[in-house]
Amino acid sequence: MRPDCDKFDQCLIRSPCAHGGTCVSQANNFTCYCTRGWRGKTCEDEDTCAHKVCLNNGTCKMTSHNEFKCKCPDGYVGEFCEFSNPCTSIPCQNGAACRIRSNATFQCDCSPGYSGETCDSLDPCGLKPCKNGKCIAVTEKDFKCQCKSGYTGPLCDVFNFCSLYNPCHNNGICIPTQKNSYKCKCPTKYKGDQCQLWDPCISATCPSNKSSGCVRLSDIAYRCKCKAGYTGDLCELDASGCQFSPCKNNGTCHLAFDTPAGYKCRCAGVYSGTHCDEWDPCTINSCYNGGTCSKLSGGSYTCSCPKGYVGKMCEIELACHKDICLNGGQCLVIYKQPVCVCLENFTGLYCQEEITCHNTTCYNGGFCKNNGVCQCLPDFTGEHCETVNPCLSNPCLNGGTCRGTTDGGFNCTCMLSFEGKKFHLVFNGGKEISFWKCLLRSIFSP
């Protein structure tokens, strides 16, 4: 056996390389060297690029599925680089983009405002001025808009309410406005935003010599605007009575042909009288509890009170059922007046004050007041009237004023040119009191 007989040569058994390819055996494998125009592991695929299908120095590259693609040099286009590039000469103007068509021609994508094959013409529709419609160029600088249904205006920017329906009543004509709204042109005798109001003033009979126009009150009513001196719906009445404003103090004049003056005044606030020139105090001063207010001279008033009430404004009720007496007091009606009978140690109109003198003793004829303080007779003083009044004998000389002290003595308040001299007096038992007397200053002057 030959030394290499253990190797399997696939090229000897069969010829795996097609289309005249040369088979070269390798370790348990083989390689096919294909003839011109073929490729693949067994030379089974046609090599289109081998036929130099790309022209003008184009580079051929095979892709999947046995297809090829030519990469063209600058200046050439087409599947086989067979056409010159029409965009190389920059035919598109005014910033337009150049695109190559499939037939090797060019197309310019124009910038806004330009048109034409090479974008060399101004296009008034380029900026799309028509908001809701189609732009039609009339000249290089002019255009017109063909609006969609429901829109109007030079730029189709006004919504036409009138195109949807006619909001104007009574045969009114709908006119669109620039504010996306409408207005109605109304026929004779009608008015209002939608011609919905009938104007009675159209057929009014206001006399021109007495009135200056017509005022609409409702769909069927009107009133004439009267000139000075006239009144009434048709200015048929003489208003001379109110012409000179006879009502004072903001009073309102009303014609009253059943009165001698031909008018009446309706007064305001606190005023009354034929011409509202009298002040009525009863307007602001009401009598309580059903009392009747009567005006008096000088701007005053009086209240006539019903039974059981008294007071300037009948504000006091003559009755005991409201428990007006305090601290256990009993209410009695005496001479039509409620009177409180108080318990011991209480006093006052309503028994509201407590008498505290039951714990206070007053001497020498003094008596206790309701506040528990002793009221002394002139000859005595002290908290309980226990001290003889030292000023009773007028001890201060020369017109001096005497004032008692707490220790039973006194002080003198001297007149001009006098001054006090202090003295001491000792009683049996050792009690000492001091006092002053008013003497001339010269006596004590050095």
RODO-2510 file (C-alpha; in nm, 4 decimals, decimal comma):
residues 446
     n   res          X          Y          Z
     1     m     0,0000     0,0000     0,0000
     2     r     0,1221     0,3517    -0,0816
     3     p     0,2046     0,5670     0,2227
     4     d    -0,0780     0,8188     0,1404
     5     c    -0,3451     0,5574     0,0610
     6     d    -0,5224     0,6429     0,3867
     7     k    -0,6351     0,9859     0,2465
     8     f    -0,9750     1,0201     0,0755
     9     d    -0,9560     1,2157    -0,2540
    10     q    -1,3011     1,3609    -0,3326
    11     c    -1,1839     1,4878    -0,6735
    12     l    -1,1169     1,1227    -0,7951
    13     i    -1,4654     0,9826    -0,7283
    14     r    -1,6639     1,2530    -0,9010
    15     s    -1,6081     1,5951    -1,0499
    16     p    -1,7823     1,8349    -0,8078
    17     c    -1,6743     2,1513    -0,9956
    18     a    -1,9290     2,2575    -1,2598
    19     h    -1,8875     2,4596    -1,5771
    20     g    -1,5293     2,3409    -1,6386
    21     g    -1,3988     2,4297    -1,2958
    22     t    -1,0765     2,2605    -1,1765
    23     c    -1,0987     2,0467    -0,8608
    24     v    -0,8070     2,0465    -0,6166
    25     s    -0,8202     1,7859    -0,3390
    26     q    -0,7450     1,8873     0,0202
    27     a    -0,7564     1,7010     0,3486
    28     n    -1,0989     1,5387     0,3376
    29     n    -1,2190     1,8401     0,1288
    30     f    -1,1758     2,0064    -0,2098
    31     t    -1,1591     2,3488    -0,3759
    32     c    -1,2981     2,4465    -0,7170
    33     y    -1,1119     2,6981    -0,9315
    34     c    -1,3897     2,8309    -1,1578
    35     t    -1,3586     2,9379    -1,5181
    36     r    -1,4294     3,2991    -1,6140
    37     g    -1,7932     3,3967    -1,5640
    38     w    -1,8690     3,1525    -1,2807
    39     r    -1,8360     3,1534    -0,9043
    40     g    -1,9455     2,9630    -0,5952
    41     k    -1,8083     2,6595    -0,4086
    42     t    -1,8750     2,4301    -0,7065
    43     c    -1,8806     2,7096    -0,9710
    44     e    -2,2586     2,6793    -0,9842
    45     d    -2,3346     3,0589    -0,9798
    46     e    -2,2840     3,2874    -1,2736
    47     d    -2,0461     3,5792    -1,2038
    48     t    -2,2100     3,8716    -1,3819
    49     c    -1,9371     4,1149    -1,2779
    50     a    -1,6863     3,9086    -1,4795
    51     h    -1,8473     4,0413    -1,7952
    52     k    -1,7623     4,4032    -1,7046
    53     v    -2,1267     4,5133    -1,7018
    54     c    -2,0499     4,8457    -1,5211
    55     l    -1,9596     5,1194    -1,7687
    56     n    -1,7574     5,4369    -1,7370
    57     n    -1,5213     5,2827    -1,4816
    58     g    -1,8030     5,1819    -1,2538
    59     t    -1,7217     4,9234    -0,9871
    60     c    -1,9253     4,5996    -0,9950
    61     k    -2,0150     4,4232    -0,6698
    62     m    -2,2138     4,1021    -0,6415
    63     t    -2,4911     4,0906    -0,3868
    64     s    -2,7000     3,8055    -0,2554
    65     h    -2,9324     3,6111    -0,4836
    66     n    -2,6799     3,6290    -0,7750
    67     e    -2,7471     3,9997    -0,8283
    68     f    -2,4976     4,2807    -0,8832
    69     k    -2,4786     4,6539    -0,8211
    70     c    -2,2660     4,9157    -0,9945
    71     k    -2,1014     5,1894    -0,7889
    72     c    -2,0685     5,4789    -1,0333
    73     p    -1,7928     5,7403    -1,0321
    74     d    -1,8763     6,1104    -0,9965
    75     g    -2,0677     6,2442    -1,2940
    76     y    -2,2423     5,9172    -1,3866
    77     v    -2,5637     5,7498    -1,2847
    78     g    -2,7813     5,4585    -1,3920
    79     e    -2,7897     5,0862    -1,3281
    80     f    -2,4750     5,0343    -1,5365
    81     c    -2,3317     5,3903    -1,4851
    82     e    -2,4402     5,4517    -1,8418
    83     f    -2,5847     5,8062    -1,7946
    84     s    -2,4171     6,1334    -1,7163
    85     n    -2,5440     6,2858    -1,3812
    86     p    -2,7881     6,5667    -1,4773
    87     c    -2,7486     6,7339    -1,1316
    88     t    -2,3718     6,7830    -1,1773
    89     s    -2,4312     7,1092    -1,3615
    90     i    -2,6473     7,2393    -1,0682
    91     p    -2,9520     7,3205    -1,2795
    92     c    -3,1829     7,3994    -0,9795
    93     q    -3,1777     7,7640    -0,8718
    94     n    -3,2718     7,9692    -0,5631
    95     g    -3,1655     7,7032    -0,3131
    96     a    -3,3708     7,4214    -0,4648
    97     a    -3,2682     7,0563    -0,4173
    98     c    -3,1893     6,8480    -0,7304
    99     r    -3,3244     6,4913    -0,7517
   100     i    -3,2355     6,2315    -1,0239
   101     r    -3,5283     6,0545    -1,1832
   102     s    -3,5224     5,6913    -1,2927
   103     n    -3,4832     5,7957    -1,6565
   104     a    -3,1649     5,9898    -1,5763
   105     t    -3,3380     6,3271    -1,5872
   106     f    -3,3496     6,5698    -1,2947
   107     q    -3,6273     6,7241    -1,0842
   108     c    -3,5949     7,0391    -0,8734
   109     d    -3,7646     7,0603    -0,5309
   110     c    -3,8221     7,4362    -0,5115
   111     s    -3,7898     7,6520    -0,2014
   112     p    -4,1077     7,8291    -0,0789
   113     g    -4,1984     8,1159    -0,3094
   114     y    -4,0430     7,9696    -0,6276
   115     s    -4,1632     7,7428    -0,9065
   116     g    -4,0656     7,6232    -1,2559
   117     e    -3,8539     7,3339    -1,3841
   118     t    -3,5368     7,4888    -1,2413
   119     c    -3,7136     7,6959    -0,9687
   120     d    -3,6252     8,0161    -1,1509
   121     s    -3,9761     8,1671    -1,1316
   122     l    -4,1367     8,3427    -0,8373
   123     d    -4,4400     8,1506    -0,7022
   124     p    -4,6954     8,3646    -0,5113
   125     c    -4,8545     8,0417    -0,3847
   126     g    -4,5264     7,9010    -0,2542
   127     l    -4,5884     8,0263     0,1001
   128     k    -4,9370     7,8721     0,1031
   129     p    -5,1195     8,1957     0,1840
   130     c    -5,4678     8,0425     0,1550
   131     k    -5,5569     7,9120     0,5018
   132     n    -5,8580     7,7031     0,4151
   133     g    -5,8539     7,6767     0,0381
   134     k    -5,6540     7,6307    -0,2800
   135     c    -5,4067     7,8941    -0,4047
   136     i    -5,4158     7,9820    -0,7744
   137     a    -5,1295     8,1919    -0,9192
   138     v    -5,2537     8,4737    -1,1408
   139     t    -4,9162     8,6358    -1,2142
   140     e    -4,5651     8,5936    -1,0771
   141     k    -4,6592     8,8212    -0,7887
   142     d    -5,0344     8,7788    -0,7540
   143     f    -5,2660     8,4951    -0,6556
   144     k    -5,6241     8,4238    -0,5607
   145     c    -5,7708     8,1754    -0,3133
   146     q    -6,0413     7,9246    -0,3944
   147     c    -6,1991     7,8697    -0,0496
   148     k    -6,3388     7,5510     0,0926
   149     s    -6,7054     7,5350     0,1836
   150     g    -6,7779     7,7349     0,4985
   151     y    -6,4877     7,9819     0,4576
   152     t    -6,4545     8,3194     0,2939
   153     g    -6,2219     8,6195     0,2817
   154     p    -5,9195     8,6992     0,0596
   155     l    -5,7144     8,4309     0,2416
   156     c    -6,0049     8,1954     0,3244
   157     d    -5,9437     8,2747     0,6929
   158     v    -6,2953     8,3891     0,7820
   159     f    -6,5422     8,1241     0,8873
   160     n    -6,8639     8,1909     0,7022
   161     f    -7,1480     8,1320     0,9459
   162     c    -7,3905     8,2303     0,6750
   163     s    -7,2890     7,9336     0,4574
   164     l    -7,4071     7,6820     0,7170
   165     y    -7,7454     7,8335     0,7933
   166     n    -7,9132     8,1722     0,8024
   167     p    -7,9365     8,2883     1,1655
   168     c    -8,1257     8,6027     1,0648
   169     h    -8,5015     8,5872     1,1197
   170     n    -8,7831     8,7553     0,9319
   171     n    -8,6008     8,7436     0,5961
   172     g    -8,2948     8,9198     0,7327
   173     i    -7,9759     8,9015     0,5240
   174     c    -7,6737     8,7293     0,6844
   175     i    -7,3373     8,9022     0,6266
   176     p    -7,0109     8,7345     0,7485
   177     t    -6,7649     8,9557     0,9373
   178     q    -6,3862     8,9503     0,9774
   179     k    -6,4147     8,8254     1,3366
   180     n    -6,5490     8,4821     1,2414
   181     s    -6,8971     8,6032     1,3199
   182     y    -7,1855     8,7597     1,1334
   183     k    -7,4290     9,0483     1,1333
   184     c    -7,7856     9,0657     1,0117
   185     k    -7,9242     9,3299     0,7806
   186     c    -8,2838     9,3531     0,8957
   187     p    -8,5860     9,4436     0,6831
   188     t    -8,8126     9,7335     0,7695
   189     k    -8,9950     9,7118     1,1071
   190     y    -8,7479     9,4589     1,2485
   191     k    -8,4361     9,4990     1,4620
   192     g    -8,2103     9,3027     1,6977
   193     d    -7,8968     9,0929     1,6476
   194     q    -8,0984     8,8383     1,4491
   195     c    -8,3844     9,0611     1,3296
   196     q    -8,6005     8,8876     1,5891
   197     l    -8,7531     9,2059     1,7349
   198     w    -9,0398     9,3911     1,5799
   199     d    -8,9949     9,7661     1,6122
   200     p    -9,3290     9,9310     1,6933
   201     c    -9,1661    10,2728     1,6546
   202     i    -9,1698    10,2244     1,2762
   203     s    -9,5442    10,2849     1,2739
   204     a    -9,5581    10,5075     1,5842
   205     t    -9,7719    10,8233     1,5809
   206     c    -9,5617    11,0529     1,7963
   207     p    -9,6493    11,4181     1,7154
   208     s    -9,3401    11,5992     1,5942
   209     n    -9,4402    11,9264     1,7620
   210     k    -9,4620    11,7624     2,1059
   211     s    -9,2078    11,4790     2,0892
   212     s    -8,8477    11,4288     1,9832
   213     g    -8,8629    11,0585     1,8966
   214     c    -8,9932    10,7153     1,9886
   215     v    -8,8797    10,4769     2,2654
   216     r    -8,9470    10,1031     2,2153
   217     l    -9,0898     9,9388     2,5305
   218     s    -9,1595     9,5865     2,3992
   219     d    -9,2367     9,4015     2,0768
   220     i    -9,5761     9,5693     2,0631
   221     a    -9,5490     9,8780     2,2852
   222     y    -9,3743    10,2123     2,2538
   223     r    -9,3661    10,5525     2,4202
   224     c    -9,3042    10,8923     2,2716
   225     k    -9,0057    11,0899     2,3995
   226     c    -9,1790    11,4123     2,4961
   227     k    -9,0478    11,7629     2,4694
   228     a    -9,0470    11,9987     2,7685
   229     g    -9,4001    12,0808     2,8814
   230     y    -9,5642    11,7591     2,7591
   231     t    -9,6165    11,4111     2,8978
   232     g    -9,8147    11,0929     2,8327
   233     d    -9,7472    10,7937     2,6072
   234     l    -9,8212    11,0099     2,3026
   235     c    -9,7153    11,3425     2,4631
   236     e   -10,0813    11,4395     2,4615
   237     l   -10,0887    11,5803     2,8180
   238     d    -9,9754    11,9202     2,9428
   239     a    -9,6881    11,8724     3,1891
   240     s    -9,6365    12,2365     3,2800
   241     g    -9,7146    12,1583     3,6457
   242     c    -9,3996    11,9460     3,6832
   243     q    -9,1955    12,1457     3,4368
   244     f    -9,0444    12,3744     3,7012
   245     s    -8,9692    12,0973     3,9568
   246     p    -9,1977    12,2126     4,2388
   247     c    -9,1136    11,9147     4,4641
   248     k    -8,8281    11,9882     4,7059
   249     n    -8,5775    11,7656     4,8860
   250     n    -8,5558    11,5027     4,6096
   251     g    -8,9321    11,4654     4,5908
   252     t    -9,0774    11,3227     4,2675
   253     c    -9,3397    11,5160     4,0737
   254     h    -9,6332    11,3224     3,9229
   255     l    -9,9062    11,4698     3,7099
   256     a   -10,2480    11,4645     3,8768
   257     f   -10,5101    11,6380     3,6681
   258     d   -10,7686    11,5945     3,9452
   259     t   -10,5815    11,8474     4,1649
   260     p   -10,5844    12,2270     4,1325
   261     a   -10,2084    12,2362     4,0729
   262     g   -10,2197    11,9528     3,8196
   263     y    -9,9522    11,7527     4,0024
   264     k    -9,8678    11,5737     4,3257
   265     c    -9,5339    11,5372     4,5035
   266     r    -9,4136    11,1973     4,6218
   267     c    -9,1771    11,2866     4,9051
   268     a    -8,8528    11,1097     4,9928
   269     g    -8,7098    11,0238     5,3327
   270     v    -8,8222    11,2349     5,6305
   271     y    -9,0032    11,5019     5,4303
   272     s    -9,3748    11,5616     5,3766
   273     g    -9,6130    11,8346     5,2712
   274     t    -9,7487    11,9531     4,9389
   275     h    -9,4004    12,0349     4,8104
   276     c    -9,1981    11,8016     5,0388
   277     d    -9,0677    12,1039     5,2280
   278     e    -9,1830    11,9943     5,5746
   279     w    -8,9647    11,7740     5,7909
   280     d    -9,1554    11,4795     5,9425
   281     p    -8,9885    11,3526     6,2636
   282     c    -9,2279    11,0573     6,2786
   283     t    -9,0522    10,9068     5,9761
   284     i    -8,7376    10,8290     6,1744
   285     n    -8,8819    10,8214     6,5292
   286     s    -9,1096    10,5227     6,5622
   287     c    -9,3289    10,4670     6,8650
   288     y    -9,2912    10,1208     7,0172
   289     n    -9,5558     9,8699     7,1183
   290     g    -9,8239    10,0029     6,8835
   291     g    -9,7918    10,3666     6,9863
   292     t    -9,9071    10,6381     6,7446
   293     c    -9,6607    10,9129     6,6428
   294     s    -9,7949    11,2681     6,6072
   295     k    -9,5915    11,5525     6,4609
   296     l    -9,5588    11,8675     6,6748
   297     s    -9,4370    12,2143     6,5871
   298     g    -9,0647    12,2814     6,5799
   299     g    -8,9779    11,9393     6,4415
   300     s    -9,0684    11,7454     6,7575
   301     y    -9,3145    11,4624     6,8050
   302     t    -9,5166    11,2777     7,0670
   303     c    -9,6264    10,9170     7,1057
   304     s    -9,9801    10,8181     7,2078
   305     c    -9,9255    10,4913     7,3940
   306     p   -10,1763    10,2047     7,4140
   307     k   -10,3049    10,0774     7,7472
   308     g   -10,0338     9,9153     7,9547
   309     y    -9,7366    10,1161     7,8141
   310     v    -9,5763    10,4488     7,9063
   311     g    -9,2600    10,6409     7,8167
   312     k    -9,1655    10,8908     7,5463
   313     m    -9,1701    10,6155     7,2856
   314     c    -9,4083    10,3769     7,4715
   315     e    -9,1068    10,1662     7,5561
   316     i    -9,2051    10,0921     7,9234
   317     e    -9,4584     9,8169     7,9864
   318     l    -9,6867     9,8554     8,2911
   319     a    -9,6911     9,4942     8,3948
   320     c    -9,5340     9,2680     8,6519
   321     h    -9,5207     8,9472     8,4537
   322     k    -9,1640     8,9987     8,3365
   323     d    -9,0031     8,9515     8,6835
   324     i    -8,8536     9,2981     8,6866
   325     c    -8,8007     9,2896     9,0666
   326     l    -8,4689     9,1355     9,1743
   327     n    -8,3485     8,9578     9,4897
   328     g    -8,6936     8,8175     9,5778
   329     g    -8,8754     9,1508     9,5520
   330     q    -9,2502     9,1477     9,4795
   331     c    -9,3960     9,3502     9,1899
   332     l    -9,7221     9,5434     9,2428
   333     v    -9,9052     9,7762     9,0010
   334     i    -9,9888    10,0972     9,1888
   335     y   -10,1555    10,3827     9,0021
   336     k   -10,0813    10,2087     8,6712
   337     q    -9,7111    10,1919     8,7588
   338     p    -9,5147     9,8743     8,8475
   339     v    -9,3608     9,9064     9,1960
   340     c    -9,1134     9,6638     9,3583
   341     v    -9,1636     9,5795     9,7296
   342     c    -8,8166     9,4662     9,8441
   343     l    -8,7118     9,2153    10,1094
   344     e    -8,5155     9,3263    10,4164
   345     n    -8,1555     9,4324    10,3404
   346     f    -8,2405     9,5262     9,9728
   347     t    -8,3467     9,8544     9,8199
   348     g    -8,3562    10,0343     9,4829
   349     l    -8,6131    10,0710     9,2047
   350     y    -8,5779     9,7022     9,1210
   351     c    -8,4424     9,5843     9,4642
   352     q    -8,1006     9,5653     9,2997
   353     e    -7,9033     9,7289     9,5880
   354     e    -7,8091     9,5361     9,9023
   355     i    -7,8297     9,7209    10,2359
   356     t    -7,5078     9,6485    10,4302
   357     c    -7,5746     9,8591    10,7436
   358     h    -7,6790     9,5627    10,9565
   359     n    -7,3089     9,5126    11,0384
   360     t    -7,2326     9,8855    11,0931
   361     t    -7,2915    10,0862    11,4181
   362     c    -7,3063    10,4679    11,4046
   363     y    -7,2737    10,6715    11,7310
   364     n    -7,3848    11,0170    11,8455
   365     g    -7,6949    11,0290    11,6260
   366     g    -7,5207    10,9208    11,3045
   367     f    -7,7039    10,6940    11,0593
   368     c    -7,5878    10,4274    10,8166
   369     k    -7,6219    10,4786    10,4393
   370     n    -7,6906    10,1906    10,1989
   371     n    -7,3209    10,1522    10,1213
   372     g    -7,2411    10,0805    10,4883
   373     v    -7,0851    10,4261    10,5595
   374     c    -7,1964    10,6346    10,8598
   375     q    -7,3422    10,9798    10,7914
   376     c    -7,2479    11,1858    11,1046
   377     l    -7,4178    11,4894    11,2618
   378     p    -7,2237    11,8187    11,2253
   379     d    -7,0744    11,7978    11,5784
   380     f    -6,9126    11,4571    11,5250
   381     t    -6,6719    11,2831    11,2944
   382     g    -6,4904    10,9499    11,2571
   383     e    -6,5736    10,6209    11,0887
   384     h    -6,8544    10,5555    11,3400
   385     c    -6,9213    10,9214    11,4416
   386     e    -6,7426    10,8520    11,7691
   387     t    -6,5231    11,1674    11,7741
   388     v    -6,6303    11,5238    11,8585
   389     n    -6,5656    11,7523    11,5618
   390     p    -6,2603    11,9671    11,6627
   391     c    -6,3459    12,2284    11,4025
   392     l    -6,6881    12,2980    11,5536
   393     s    -6,5541    12,5935    11,7589
   394     n    -6,3701    12,7486    11,4595
   395     p    -6,0300    12,7304    11,6269
   396     c    -5,8392    12,8673    11,3269
   397     l    -5,7910    13,2428    11,3634
   398     n    -5,7895    13,5174    11,1016
   399     g    -6,0171    13,3390    10,8503
   400     g    -5,8225    13,0135    10,8379
   401     t    -6,0035    12,6967    10,7267
   402     c    -6,0197    12,4098    10,9777
   403     r    -5,9823    12,0439    10,8764
   404     g    -6,0039    11,7582    11,1294
   405     t    -5,7366    11,4913    11,1554
   406     t    -5,7688    11,1192    11,2204
   407     d    -5,6274    11,1511    11,5722
   408     g    -5,8983    11,3970    11,6812
   409     g    -5,6919    11,7090    11,6163
   410     f    -5,7200    11,9639    11,3402
   411     n    -5,5131    12,1609    11,0846
   412     c    -5,5595    12,5171    10,9698
   413     t    -5,5269    12,6303    10,6091
   414     c    -5,4326    12,9982    10,6511
   415     m    -5,5113    13,2954    10,4319
   416     l    -5,2464    13,5135    10,2675
   417     s    -5,0160    13,6992    10,5147
   418     f    -5,0867    13,4395    10,7854
   419     e    -4,9155    13,1197    10,8759
   420     g    -4,9816    12,8308    11,1104
   421     k    -4,8369    12,7760    11,4560
   422     k    -4,8514    12,4208    11,5933
   423     f    -4,9728    12,3612    11,9472
   424     h    -4,9936    12,0476    12,1594
   425     l    -5,2622    11,9631    12,4135
   426     v    -5,2364    11,6790    12,6654
   427     f    -5,5523    11,5341    12,8218
   428     n    -5,5841    11,3474    13,1490
   429     g    -5,4804    10,9949    13,0823
   430     g    -5,1851    11,1020    12,8677
   431     k    -5,3623    11,1446    12,5296
   432     e    -5,2013    11,4192    12,3265
   433     i    -5,3462    11,6015    12,0279
   434     s    -5,1834    11,8611    11,8032
   435     f    -5,3363    12,1536    11,6194
   436     w    -5,2465    12,4690    11,4262
   437     k    -5,3628    12,8265    11,4512
   438     c    -5,3217    13,1007    11,1915
   439     l    -5,1161    13,3958    11,3175
   440     l    -4,9561    13,6917    11,1395
   441     r    -4,6253    13,6141    10,9816
   442     s    -4,4652    13,9170    11,1537
   443     i    -4,5113    13,7570    11,4926
   444     f    -4,2847    13,4686    11,3958
   445     s    -4,0487    13,6586    11,1679
   446     p    -3,6997    13,7148    11,3103
***
